[in-house]
Amino acid sequence: MRKKQAYVLVTTVIILGALSTVFVLQNIAFNEQLRAQAKLIQLTKINVLQARLSLLYATNGDKSLMFDGIMATVDDQEICVSIQGRQLKVPLLVK
């Protein structure tokens, strides 16, 4: 009788171990997906800022814009973007 109980215990431990491994891998994949979405949102904000500032520069001659916590200025046919302490340069969409 004891052999049968041990057999059930070992099988249960193996199944729980497999489920735990799947859970950990799923968590890692989910976190990577969240990071990718955050980067995509940041790139979208930069693109919107680039389009808005290019339009403002072409119509009004404005050389700076603050959008959603991101500061951008026009500098010699380029847009300098300050985001989270980093400087990024993107091209001006109008000449």
A tleap script that builds the chain and sets N, CA, C and O, in Angstrom:
source leaprc.protein.ff14SB
mol = sequence {
  NMET ARG LYS LYS GLN ALA TYR VAL LEU VAL
  THR THR VAL ILE ILE LEU GLY ALA LEU SER
  THR VAL PHE VAL LEU GLN ASN ILE ALA PHE
  ASN GLU GLN LEU ARG ALA GLN ALA LYS LEU
  ILE GLN LEU THR LYS ILE ASN VAL LEU GLN
  ALA ARG LEU SER LEU LEU TYR ALA THR ASN
  GLY ASP LYS SER LEU MET PHE ASP GLY ILE
  MET ALA THR VAL ASP ASP GLN GLU ILE CYS
  VAL SER ILE GLN GLY ARG GLN LEU LYS VAL
  PRO LEU LEU VAL CLYS
}
set mol.1.N position { 0.812 -1.194 0.000 }
set mol.1.CA position { 0.000 0.000 0.000 }
set mol.1.C position { 0.858 1.261 0.000 }
set mol.1.O position { 0.475 2.257 -0.613 }
set mol.2.N position { 1.974 1.243 0.652 }
set mol.2.CA position { 2.824 2.426 0.729 }
set mol.2.C position { 3.459 2.775 -0.617 }
set mol.2.O position { 3.700 3.951 -0.888 }
set mol.3.N position { 3.726 1.817 -1.436 }
set mol.3.CA position { 4.308 2.091 -2.743 }
set mol.3.C position { 3.343 2.906 -3.593 }
set mol.3.O position { 3.762 3.799 -4.330 }
set mol.4.N position { 2.092 2.611 -3.496 }
set mol.4.CA position { 1.104 3.345 -4.273 }
set mol.4.C position { 1.017 4.798 -3.809 }
set mol.4.O position { 0.891 5.697 -4.641 }
set mol.5.N position { 1.081 5.045 -2.522 }
set mol.5.CA position { 1.033 6.403 -2.013 }
set mol.5.C position { 2.266 7.195 -2.442 }
set mol.5.O position { 2.143 8.367 -2.799 }
set mol.6.N position { 3.420 6.603 -2.417 }
set mol.6.CA position { 4.643 7.271 -2.848 }
set mol.6.C position { 4.580 7.583 -4.334 }
set mol.6.O position { 5.057 8.635 -4.760 }
set mol.7.N position { 4.013 6.709 -5.115 }
set mol.7.CA position { 3.883 6.915 -6.550 }
set mol.7.C position { 3.003 8.139 -6.832 }
set mol.7.O position { 3.321 8.940 -7.711 }
set mol.8.N position { 1.928 8.282 -6.110 }
set mol.8.CA position { 1.042 9.435 -6.272 }
set mol.8.C position { 1.763 10.710 -5.841 }
set mol.8.O position { 1.616 11.746 -6.490 }
set mol.9.N position { 2.530 10.653 -4.770 }
set mol.9.CA position { 3.262 11.818 -4.279 }
set mol.9.C position { 4.294 12.281 -5.308 }
set mol.9.O position { 4.386 13.477 -5.586 }
set mol.10.N position { 5.057 11.371 -5.867 }
set mol.10.CA position { 6.078 11.728 -6.854 }
set mol.10.C position { 5.428 12.337 -8.102 }
set mol.10.O position { 5.917 13.334 -8.634 }
set mol.11.N position { 4.345 11.747 -8.558 }
set mol.11.CA position { 3.644 12.277 -9.721 }
set mol.11.C position { 3.115 13.680 -9.447 }
set mol.11.O position { 3.210 14.560 -10.302 }
set mol.12.N position { 2.564 13.886 -8.268 }
set mol.12.CA position { 2.037 15.200 -7.886 }
set mol.12.C position { 3.159 16.232 -7.839 }
set mol.12.O position { 2.977 17.353 -8.314 }
set mol.13.N position { 4.286 15.888 -7.292 }
set mol.13.CA position { 5.425 16.811 -7.210 }
set mol.13.C position { 5.927 17.152 -8.610 }
set mol.13.O position { 6.269 18.304 -8.879 }
set mol.14.N position { 5.975 16.172 -9.498 }
set mol.14.CA position { 6.427 16.428 -10.870 }
set mol.14.C position { 5.456 17.362 -11.591 }
set mol.14.O position { 5.881 18.291 -12.278 }
set mol.15.N position { 4.172 17.121 -11.438 }
set mol.15.CA position { 3.168 17.963 -12.080 }
set mol.15.C position { 3.224 19.389 -11.528 }
set mol.15.O position { 3.162 20.351 -12.295 }
set mol.16.N position { 3.341 19.531 -10.215 }
set mol.16.CA position { 3.442 20.869 -9.620 }
set mol.16.C position { 4.719 21.586 -10.062 }
set mol.16.O position { 4.705 22.797 -10.285 }
set mol.17.N position { 5.805 20.853 -10.187 }
set mol.17.CA position { 7.052 21.444 -10.674 }
set mol.17.C position { 6.913 21.929 -12.110 }
set mol.17.O position { 7.399 23.007 -12.451 }
set mol.18.N position { 6.256 21.143 -12.951 }
set mol.18.CA position { 6.041 21.543 -14.342 }
set mol.18.C position { 5.145 22.780 -14.419 }
set mol.18.O position { 5.420 23.693 -15.198 }
set mol.19.N position { 4.085 22.819 -13.623 }
set mol.19.CA position { 3.198 23.977 -13.611 }
set mol.19.C position { 3.918 25.227 -13.107 }
set mol.19.O position { 3.696 26.324 -13.620 }
set mol.20.N position { 4.770 25.062 -12.115 }
set mol.20.CA position { 5.546 26.204 -11.606 }
set mol.20.C position { 6.502 26.727 -12.670 }
set mol.20.O position { 6.661 27.940 -12.813 }
set mol.21.N position { 7.131 25.845 -13.406 }
set mol.21.CA position { 8.039 26.250 -14.475 }
set mol.21.C position { 7.290 27.013 -15.560 }
set mol.21.O position { 7.771 28.035 -16.049 }
set mol.22.N position { 6.117 26.519 -15.935 }
set mol.22.CA position { 5.300 27.206 -16.938 }
set mol.22.C position { 4.893 28.583 -16.425 }
set mol.22.O position { 4.912 29.551 -17.186 }
set mol.23.N position { 4.531 28.686 -15.169 }
set mol.23.CA position { 4.144 29.971 -14.592 }
set mol.23.C position { 5.302 30.960 -14.633 }
set mol.23.O position { 5.101 32.119 -14.998 }
set mol.24.N position { 6.505 30.535 -14.271 }
set mol.24.CA position { 7.671 31.419 -14.275 }
set mol.24.C position { 7.988 31.871 -15.699 }
set mol.24.O position { 8.259 33.051 -15.923 }
set mol.25.N position { 7.958 30.964 -16.652 }
set mol.25.CA position { 8.229 31.327 -18.043 }
set mol.25.C position { 7.170 32.288 -18.590 }
set mol.25.O position { 7.488 33.208 -19.344 }
set mol.26.N position { 5.927 32.071 -18.210 }
set mol.26.CA position { 4.851 32.960 -18.639 }
set mol.26.C position { 5.047 34.356 -18.042 }
set mol.26.O position { 4.803 35.357 -18.717 }
set mol.27.N position { 5.477 34.428 -16.805 }
set mol.27.CA position { 5.747 35.705 -16.149 }
set mol.27.C position { 6.886 36.449 -16.836 }
set mol.27.O position { 6.816 37.666 -17.010 }
set mol.28.N position { 7.923 35.734 -17.223 }
set mol.28.CA position { 9.044 36.358 -17.928 }
set mol.28.C position { 8.578 36.908 -19.276 }
set mol.28.O position { 8.926 38.030 -19.643 }
set mol.29.N position { 7.800 36.129 -20.005 }
set mol.29.CA position { 7.292 36.583 -21.308 }
set mol.29.C position { 6.384 37.794 -21.151 }
set mol.29.O position { 6.445 38.717 -21.964 }
set mol.30.N position { 5.552 37.809 -20.134 }
set mol.30.CA position { 4.657 38.934 -19.889 }
set mol.30.C position { 5.441 40.197 -19.574 }
set mol.30.O position { 5.102 41.271 -20.070 }
set mol.31.N position { 6.483 40.088 -18.758 }
set mol.31.CA position { 7.306 41.255 -18.427 }
set mol.31.C position { 8.017 41.802 -19.661 }
set mol.31.O position { 8.132 43.017 -19.816 }
set mol.32.N position { 8.492 40.929 -20.532 }
set mol.32.CA position { 9.124 41.373 -21.772 }
set mol.32.C position { 8.118 42.093 -22.665 }
set mol.32.O position { 8.450 43.091 -23.305 }
set mol.33.N position { 6.905 41.589 -22.703 }
set mol.33.CA position { 5.860 42.233 -23.497 }
set mol.33.C position { 5.562 43.620 -22.944 }
set mol.33.O position { 5.388 44.562 -23.717 }
set mol.34.N position { 5.499 43.766 -21.633 }
set mol.34.CA position { 5.267 45.080 -21.025 }
set mol.34.C position { 6.385 46.053 -21.343 }
set mol.34.O position { 6.124 47.222 -21.629 }
set mol.35.N position { 7.640 45.587 -21.299 }
set mol.35.CA position { 8.765 46.460 -21.635 }
set mol.35.C position { 8.687 46.908 -23.099 }
set mol.35.O position { 8.936 48.074 -23.407 }
set mol.36.N position { 8.347 45.996 -23.981 }
set mol.36.CA position { 8.235 46.336 -25.400 }
set mol.36.C position { 7.112 47.346 -25.631 }
set mol.36.O position { 7.267 48.270 -26.430 }
set mol.37.N position { 5.997 47.183 -24.949 }
set mol.37.CA position { 4.897 48.135 -25.093 }
set mol.37.C position { 5.269 49.507 -24.555 }
set mol.37.O position { 4.885 50.522 -25.137 }
set mol.38.N position { 6.009 49.553 -23.456 }
set mol.38.CA position { 6.448 50.833 -22.901 }
set mol.38.C position { 7.379 51.552 -23.871 }
set mol.38.O position { 7.280 52.767 -24.039 }
set mol.39.N position { 8.281 50.811 -24.510 }
set mol.39.CA position { 9.172 51.421 -25.500 }
set mol.39.C position { 8.386 51.921 -26.706 }
set mol.39.O position { 8.681 52.986 -27.246 }
set mol.40.N position { 7.392 51.157 -27.122 }
set mol.40.CA position { 6.569 51.568 -28.261 }
set mol.40.C position { 5.779 52.839 -27.940 }
set mol.40.O position { 5.650 53.719 -28.790 }
set mol.41.N position { 5.259 52.936 -26.734 }
set mol.41.CA position { 4.536 54.140 -26.313 }
set mol.41.C position { 5.481 55.341 -26.302 }
set mol.41.O position { 5.105 56.432 -26.730 }
set mol.42.N position { 6.702 55.142 -25.816 }
set mol.42.CA position { 7.672 56.230 -25.785 }
set mol.42.C position { 8.036 56.674 -27.205 }
set mol.42.O position { 8.132 57.873 -27.467 }
set mol.43.N position { 8.236 55.739 -28.109 }
set mol.43.CA position { 8.541 56.091 -29.496 }
set mol.43.C position { 7.378 56.824 -30.160 }
set mol.43.O position { 7.588 57.742 -30.953 }
set mol.44.N position { 6.163 56.420 -29.837 }
set mol.44.CA position { 4.985 57.093 -30.381 }
set mol.44.C position { 4.911 58.528 -29.881 }
set mol.44.O position { 4.587 59.433 -30.650 }
set mol.45.N position { 5.206 58.749 -28.602 }
set mol.45.CA position { 5.219 60.108 -28.058 }
set mol.45.C position { 6.267 60.967 -28.760 }
set mol.45.O position { 6.016 62.135 -29.054 }
set mol.46.N position { 7.428 60.400 -29.026 }
set mol.46.CA position { 8.485 61.144 -29.708 }
set mol.46.C position { 8.059 61.484 -31.130 }
set mol.46.O position { 8.314 62.592 -31.602 }
set mol.47.N position { 7.414 60.550 -31.815 }
set mol.47.CA position { 6.942 60.811 -33.176 }
set mol.47.C position { 5.878 61.900 -33.209 }
set mol.47.O position { 5.898 62.758 -34.092 }
set mol.48.N position { 4.952 61.873 -32.257 }
set mol.48.CA position { 3.924 62.918 -32.177 }
set mol.48.C position { 4.572 64.266 -31.894 }
set mol.48.O position { 4.209 65.274 -32.501 }
set mol.49.N position { 5.523 64.282 -30.980 }
set mol.49.CA position { 6.245 65.515 -30.658 }
set mol.49.C position { 6.990 66.037 -31.882 }
set mol.49.O position { 6.983 67.240 -32.144 }
set mol.50.N position { 7.622 65.158 -32.621 }
set mol.50.CA position { 8.349 65.536 -33.834 }
set mol.50.C position { 7.403 66.168 -34.854 }
set mol.50.O position { 7.724 67.199 -35.445 }
set mol.51.N position { 6.248 65.557 -35.059 }
set mol.51.CA position { 5.286 66.088 -36.027 }
set mol.51.C position { 4.730 67.440 -35.576 }
set mol.51.O position { 4.628 68.369 -36.377 }
set mol.52.N position { 4.374 67.548 -34.308 }
set mol.52.CA position { 3.807 68.813 -33.803 }
set mol.52.C position { 4.813 69.945 -33.859 }
set mol.52.O position { 4.491 71.047 -34.304 }
set mol.53.N position { 6.030 69.678 -33.407 }
set mol.53.CA position { 7.042 70.739 -33.396 }
set mol.53.C position { 7.442 71.124 -34.816 }
set mol.53.O position { 7.697 72.299 -35.080 }
set mol.54.N position { 7.502 70.175 -35.723 }
set mol.54.CA position { 7.810 70.495 -37.117 }
set mol.54.C position { 6.731 71.387 -37.709 }
set mol.54.O position { 7.033 72.340 -38.428 }
set mol.55.N position { 5.475 71.081 -37.409 }
set mol.55.CA position { 4.375 71.905 -37.903 }
set mol.55.C position { 4.398 73.304 -37.288 }
set mol.55.O position { 4.200 74.297 -37.989 }
set mol.56.N position { 4.636 73.378 -35.996 }
set mol.56.CA position { 4.718 74.684 -35.335 }
set mol.56.C position { 5.895 75.508 -35.858 }
set mol.56.O position { 5.783 76.722 -36.026 }
set mol.57.N position { 7.004 74.855 -36.110 }
set mol.57.CA position { 8.187 75.552 -36.623 }
set mol.57.C position { 7.921 76.082 -38.025 }
set mol.57.O position { 8.346 77.187 -38.360 }
set mol.58.N position { 7.217 75.299 -38.854 }
set mol.58.CA position { 6.934 75.724 -40.221 }
set mol.58.C position { 5.899 76.845 -40.266 }
set mol.58.O position { 5.995 77.734 -41.112 }
set mol.59.N position { 4.925 76.817 -39.382 }
set mol.59.CA position { 3.848 77.813 -39.446 }
set mol.59.C position { 4.149 79.070 -38.620 }
set mol.59.O position { 3.944 80.186 -39.096 }
set mol.60.N position { 4.630 78.895 -37.401 }
set mol.60.CA position { 4.809 80.038 -36.492 }
set mol.60.C position { 6.267 80.382 -36.205 }
set mol.60.O position { 6.555 81.458 -35.681 }
set mol.61.N position { 7.177 79.494 -36.536 }
set mol.61.CA position { 8.576 79.717 -36.207 }
set mol.61.C position { 8.916 79.335 -34.772 }
set mol.61.O position { 9.996 79.673 -34.287 }
set mol.62.N position { 8.008 78.632 -34.079 }
set mol.62.CA position { 8.278 78.193 -32.701 }
set mol.62.C position { 9.442 77.202 -32.699 }
set mol.62.O position { 9.550 76.345 -33.576 }
set mol.63.N position { 10.311 77.341 -31.692 }
set mol.63.CA position { 11.483 76.478 -31.634 }
set mol.63.C position { 11.500 75.552 -30.426 }
set mol.63.O position { 12.477 74.830 -30.229 }
set mol.64.N position { 10.455 75.552 -29.620 }
set mol.64.CA position { 10.422 74.643 -28.473 }
set mol.64.C position { 8.990 74.208 -28.202 }
set mol.64.O position { 8.030 74.900 -28.539 }
set mol.65.N position { 8.880 73.045 -27.585 }
set mol.65.CA position { 7.568 72.486 -27.275 }
set mol.65.C position { 7.707 71.512 -26.118 }
set mol.65.O position { 8.647 70.721 -26.055 }
set mol.66.N position { 6.748 71.588 -25.204 }
set mol.66.CA position { 6.672 70.632 -24.092 }
set mol.66.C position { 5.426 69.795 -24.322 }
set mol.66.O position { 4.326 70.335 -24.440 }
set mol.67.N position { 5.590 68.483 -24.385 }
set mol.67.CA position { 4.473 67.585 -24.654 }
set mol.67.C position { 4.587 66.362 -23.759 }
set mol.67.O position { 5.549 65.599 -23.848 }
set mol.68.N position { 3.601 66.187 -22.900 }
set mol.68.CA position { 3.526 64.997 -22.052 }
set mol.68.C position { 4.810 64.758 -21.250 }
set mol.68.O position { 5.265 63.622 -21.116 }
set mol.69.N position { 5.377 65.824 -20.727 }
set mol.69.CA position { 6.576 65.722 -19.901 }
set mol.69.C position { 7.874 65.603 -20.679 }
set mol.69.O position { 8.926 65.354 -20.090 }
set mol.70.N position { 7.817 65.779 -22.003 }
set mol.70.CA position { 9.001 65.677 -22.848 }
set mol.70.C position { 9.267 67.061 -23.448 }
set mol.70.O position { 8.373 67.676 -24.028 }
set mol.71.N position { 10.484 67.535 -23.304 }
set mol.71.CA position { 10.862 68.845 -23.836 }
set mol.71.C position { 11.625 68.659 -25.136 }
set mol.71.O position { 12.509 67.807 -25.237 }
set mol.72.N position { 11.270 69.475 -26.140 }
set mol.72.CA position { 11.949 69.400 -27.427 }
set mol.72.C position { 12.226 70.798 -27.935 }
set mol.72.O position { 11.413 71.706 -27.761 }
set mol.73.N position { 13.381 70.970 -28.569 }
set mol.73.CA position { 13.757 72.241 -29.165 }
set mol.73.C position { 14.344 72.000 -30.548 }
set mol.73.O position { 14.946 70.959 -30.809 }
set mol.74.N position { 14.159 72.980 -31.433 }
set mol.74.CA position { 14.714 72.903 -32.783 }
set mol.74.C position { 16.123 73.470 -32.744 }
set mol.74.O position { 16.360 74.550 -32.204 }
set mol.75.N position { 17.063 72.716 -33.329 }
set mol.75.CA position { 18.458 73.146 -33.364 }
set mol.75.C position { 19.060 72.744 -34.706 }
set mol.75.O position { 19.421 71.585 -34.913 }
set mol.76.N position { 19.163 73.715 -35.620 }
set mol.76.CA position { 19.825 73.504 -36.913 }
set mol.76.C position { 19.253 72.305 -37.683 }
set mol.76.O position { 19.960 71.333 -37.946 }
set mol.77.N position { 17.991 72.387 -38.031 }
set mol.77.CA position { 17.279 71.372 -38.820 }
set mol.77.C position { 17.166 70.016 -38.120 }
set mol.77.O position { 16.902 69.003 -38.769 }
set mol.78.N position { 17.361 69.994 -36.812 }
set mol.78.CA position { 17.151 68.794 -36.008 }
set mol.78.C position { 16.334 69.167 -34.781 }
set mol.78.O position { 16.332 70.316 -34.338 }
set mol.79.N position { 15.656 68.193 -34.255 }
set mol.79.CA position { 14.895 68.400 -33.029 }
set mol.79.C position { 15.627 67.669 -31.907 }
set mol.79.O position { 15.837 66.458 -31.977 }
set mol.80.N position { 16.009 68.408 -30.885 }
set mol.80.CA position { 16.662 67.818 -29.712 }
set mol.80.C position { 15.577 67.513 -28.684 }
set mol.80.O position { 14.867 68.414 -28.237 }
set mol.81.N position { 15.454 66.257 -28.319 }
set mol.81.CA position { 14.421 65.810 -27.390 }
set mol.81.C position { 15.086 65.423 -26.077 }
set mol.81.O position { 16.032 64.635 -26.060 }
set mol.82.N position { 14.590 65.979 -24.980 }
set mol.82.CA position { 15.060 65.614 -23.640 }
set mol.82.C position { 14.002 64.720 -23.003 }
set mol.82.O position { 12.904 65.171 -22.676 }
set mol.83.N position { 14.347 63.456 -22.832 }
set mol.83.CA position { 13.403 62.504 -22.257 }
set mol.83.C position { 14.118 61.655 -21.216 }
set mol.83.O position { 15.090 60.963 -21.519 }
set mol.84.N position { 13.627 61.718 -19.997 }
set mol.84.CA position { 14.156 60.948 -18.866 }
set mol.84.C position { 15.664 61.121 -18.709 }
set mol.84.O position { 16.389 60.152 -18.482 }
set mol.85.N position { 16.127 62.358 -18.830 }
set mol.85.CA position { 17.546 62.643 -18.620 }
set mol.85.C position { 18.433 62.308 -19.810 }
set mol.85.O position { 19.651 62.472 -19.727 }
set mol.86.N position { 17.862 61.848 -20.904 }
set mol.86.CA position { 18.642 61.523 -22.098 }
set mol.86.C position { 18.357 62.548 -23.187 }
set mol.86.O position { 17.265 63.115 -23.249 }
set mol.87.N position { 19.327 62.776 -24.027 }
set mol.87.CA position { 19.175 63.654 -25.180 }
set mol.87.C position { 19.062 62.787 -26.430 }
set mol.87.O position { 19.838 61.857 -26.646 }
set mol.88.N position { 18.072 63.126 -27.237 }
set mol.88.CA position { 17.813 62.368 -28.461 }
set mol.88.C position { 17.616 63.364 -29.581 }
set mol.88.O position { 16.954 64.384 -29.392 }
set mol.89.N position { 18.184 63.085 -30.755 }
set mol.89.CA position { 18.015 63.970 -31.894 }
set mol.89.C position { 17.228 63.250 -32.976 }
set mol.89.O position { 17.545 62.124 -33.359 }
set mol.90.N position { 16.181 63.938 -33.464 }
set mol.90.CA position { 15.380 63.426 -34.565 }
set mol.90.C position { 15.326 64.508 -35.632 }
set mol.90.O position { 15.425 65.693 -35.312 }
set mol.91.N position { 15.172 64.122 -36.894 }
set mol.91.CA position { 15.167 65.142 -37.948 }
set mol.91.C position { 13.909 66.000 -37.940 }
set mol.91.O position { 12.834 65.545 -37.551 }
set mol.92.N position { 14.057 67.223 -38.368 }
set mol.92.CA position { 12.942 68.130 -38.540 }
set mol.92.C position { 12.213 67.717 -39.814 }
set mol.92.O position { 12.854 67.459 -40.833 }
set mol.93.N position { 10.891 67.653 -39.772 }
set mol.93.CA position { 10.133 67.143 -40.899 }
set mol.93.C position { 9.916 68.162 -42.008 }
set mol.93.O position { 9.480 67.799 -43.101 }
set mol.94.N position { 10.212 69.429 -41.744 }
set mol.94.CA position { 10.070 70.483 -42.759 }
set mol.94.C position { 11.403 71.187 -42.920 }
set mol.94.O position { 12.228 71.188 -42.007 }
set mol.95.N position { 11.608 71.773 -44.059 }
set mol.95.CA position { 12.866 72.487 -44.315 }
set mol.95.C position { 12.653 73.963 -44.169 }
set mol.95.O position { 13.590 74.742 -44.343 }
savepdb mol mol.pdb
quit
